Amino acid sequence: MDQSLRALLLGAGGANQRAAVAAAAGRLRFKRWCTMSQIKTEDELILFEKEIKEFWTKFKSICGSEHANQTLGLRESCKESIKALSEKWSKKLKEGDLMIDKIQEYRNEILQQNIRTEEKQENLTEINAKIKHEEEQKRDFINRIQELKEELTRKKEIISAKNKATKERLERLNKSKELFEERLGLEIRRIYDEQLQFIFRCIDHKDPDKPFTFTLSINEQGDYEVTSSTPPLDCIAELQLKVRETNNFAAFIANIRKAFTALSYK
């Protein structure tokens, strides 16, 4: 009986093993109960109780040892599983750390690229501003040059008109010169700074050769201007204003001669 029970206990496993052992124990108890009806003496009863105790002692030993072995097996299996999982997740954590470092490296590189891009953008903006400023200066220079050209053209036209007017007046003076020299004893000389000197004679009846002179020029406005008179005439300013208004140069010369003649009788 003991050998068949041990074989049954060792052959079964887990819950099935415990169920088989319980069934075998039940059959044994039933068999012993049937046998007890035939026991006639107290010694046989004591022997039966001893066998029952030995059975339960062996049963507990076998179940406890098997349970301990299973527990140790599960513990080792768990340790191995935990170790494998630890190694697996440790590897994944290292890979994650490497990935994080790589991502951080990429971020730093992108940050540096952004900084360089911003610096280049600032430089480009500054260059564009300089180019724009230079273009504005260029336009200002071109406009200024055009203004100067136009102003120079106007001045040339003014000078040309003045030269033309001066030439016409000189021609009139030359025509008057011959008339005045012939009839009024007038001599006209060209002196410094494009001035004309008018010399009258035959005015003083006491000294016909005595000269009476005045100097005439044309100012920037193109008007006649008396710069000197010998002897001085008080009416010279009035006569100068009148010739500017009338542009009658012959009358102007005649009036100055009259003024010199009147002065000679004083």
Protein Blocks (a to p, Z undefined) as FASTA:
>chain_A
ZZmmmmmmmmpgcjllmmmmmmmmmmmmmmmmmmmmmpcbfklmmmmmmmmmmmmmmmmm
mmmmmmmmmmmmmmmmmmmmmmmmmmmmmmmmmmmmmmmmmmmmmmmmmmmmmmmmmmmm
mmmmmmmmmmmmmmmmmmmmmmmmmmmmmmmmmmmmmmmmmmmmmmmmmmmmmmmmmmmm
mmnopacdddehhiacdddehkbmmlmmlccdddddddfkopacdfbdcdddfklmmmmm
mmmmnopaklmmmmmmmmmmmmmmZZ
